Amino acid sequence: MRVLKFDTTVDLINDGILKSILIFSLPILISNIFQQLYNMADIAIVGNTLGDRSLAAIGASTAVFDLLVNFAVGVGNGLSMVVARNYGAKDEKLLKKSVAASVIIGLFLSISLVILSRFILIPLLNFLNTPQEIIGEAYSYISIITLFIVVTFGYNLLSGLLRAIGNSFMSLVFLVIASIINIILDIYFITSLNMGIAGAAIATVIAQAVSVILCAIYIYKKVPILIPRKKDFKFDERLYKELLGQGFSMGFMIAIVLVGTVILQMAINNFGYLIIAAHIAARKLMMFSIMPITTLAVALATFVSQNKGANKGLRIKKGVLYVNILGIVFGIFLFVTMLLYSKDMVRFLSGSNSEEVLSNGSNYLKVAAPFFGILAIVLNTRYALQALGQKILPLVSSVIELIGKVLFVVYMIPKLGYFGVMICEPLIWIIMAIQLTHSFYKNDYIKKLNTKLK
């Protein structure tokens, strides 16, 4: 099998464990920062130019957006894990067939989600008790995003394939370019053309399309190992079962979590548009802040997949331990930061002067921040299990999260109000961390490794 020689590829199989994970994760982190800028630019520009009502419209549609889009993204990540294992095993023939099958699966899934979204968006927004004064704006935003979900899936699949072979740098370059385009178009569409939040959605789609085109051109010209031949598209039942099992396992894992988030959003929508605005600002700030944690988990998934293919189990065990420690340390840093600056952060992002928006958004961050280290353990062990080929155990953790959110919506939030929303996820993270940590160290592959070491 040919081995790539260009400098943008990190050797996750032979280089130092912590060094290789950190170097590999750095471009992913910067990519995630710019990817978050897609949504954060929408929120900041909408909040500062169109006001709390339009900001709440984006917030009310976020749960639906996350459910549909991140299901597709999860499937793409699962598919790339299979590619990474084949790369680690130095099986170029199977690697190319995996890429071909991933493209076919991705196209079918994206088209299916576009068709489905045309029928369910309005019913979902109504089911979530979206206030009538913002439901029209919410639909105009989410309908445009979901219509072009194939673009979102395309970028995540192509960048995932590059990560699978250890190249996390080039997708960063393309995403930086696309993020700059997104911000420029946001400002132009909203402030100059007066397109409202529909303009923010169109800007996001155009920017993502640019990143897909650039990524595809680079792979075609520079990474021939990822270009399948005509014969590689031939149906292989065993391979499709593996890819569909891994891809849909990860997709459903994310979808189950986000169904819980949709249900939670239904409770939040009952508090009115000011609480919705506070919540969306706080959630975006939280997701932005924990990106180093989520990035390390994504990098760990590729690391585990490649080393599983190369049968280097000890590196896997040490890698999970090192990344857990890093996540806990960074979680402590975030806790201190949120205590000091959370209110200013909410004010800056939302553009709101409402004390209800600022105080509730700030308190949400202060309550969640002490548990970010636990969230790191949840993400690391979940992704590691997926990368080892486990399909059921990560789903169990998602079911735990779904059940927990349903119980909070039914029993706790009616009594505690928005404070019940604040404590919901942190308490669930604790239970998930226990289940996933136990599942990882009781995994047959890890248990056999422990036996050999003894």
Buried (B, 14 or more C-beta within 10 A) or exposed (E): EEEBEEEBBBBBBEBEBBEBBBBBBBBBBBBBBBBBBBBBBBBBBBBBBBEBBBBBBBBBBBBBBBBBBBBBBBBBBBBBBBBBBBBBBBBBEBBBBBBBBBBBBBBEBBEEBBEEBEEBBBEBBEEBBBBEEBBEBBBBBBBBBBBBBBBBBBBBBBBBBBBBBBBBBBBBBBBBBBBBBBBEBBBEBBBEEEBBBBBBBBBBBBBBBBBBBBBBEBBEEBBEBBEBEEEBBEEBEEBBEBBBBBBBBBBBBBBBBBBBBBBBBBBBBBBEBBBBBBBBBBBBBBBBBBBBBBBBBBBBBBBBBBBBBBEBBEBBBEBBEBBBBBBBEBBEBBBEBBEEEBBEBBBBBBBBEBEBBBEBBBBBBBBBBBBBBBBBBBBBBBBBBBBBBBBEBBBBBBBBBBBBBBEBBEEBBEEBBBBBBBBBBBEBBEBBBBBBBEBBEEBEBBEEBEEEEE
